[in-house]
Amino acid sequence: MKRLFILLLTLSFLNCSNHPEQFIPFLEGYWEIKEVTLTDGSKKEYTYNDTVEYFHVTDSLTGFRKKLKPTLTGSFHSSDGVESILLKVENDSLNMYYSTPFSKWKETVLSASENELLIINEAKVRYLYKRYQPLDLSNE
């Protein structure tokens, strides 16, 4: 009986192992910051965002991130800036390597689902995003 318990426990740990490649399909789309956790543990919650971030990822694990400002009509104003992304699965982590003409940096996806995205940067600051939902101004 004890051996059966140990075997079942071991199998459950193996089934819960980290598979960061499963996060990739959820990255695509519009995201807004919900909460930022600083290295000292303090948190800043965002109840309103005037910008959203759009992530585009291709089958070749490249893409870009762009900041957008939603308008009341449902469209977006875009800045000229764009950050190129290269995704790599390394050491049981999904890393996003960014580059612009001015800088290069790395962030790691800690989790991603249909509605939430959790990223940590090299300074150990955590960004929790929620899927962007446009304002519904209709009175139906």
C-alpha angles and dihedrals in degrees: 000000000000091000091051090052092050091047092051091046091050092049092050091053091049091051090052093053117132116269103178094177087074088070095062099082091054097055097075114096146033120328135178127198113257100173141356121207115200125211092260090059096253116137134212116201121205116212093170132030125188090194135045130197122235117206119195119187126182130206088260089063093249128113144117145266121221133181115231135184113220118223128211089251093061097255128108138237111220133205119221092243120102130174117214115222132206115187121210132176105219130165094348091310135106107228125191115206112201129196136182129168087267107039150009127211144154134234128183125221107226094181140348132187137157092283108021137048124188119194131175123200130211091269088058093248111147122217119198113196130189125206109268115250116190117233113264106220096172117113097215 
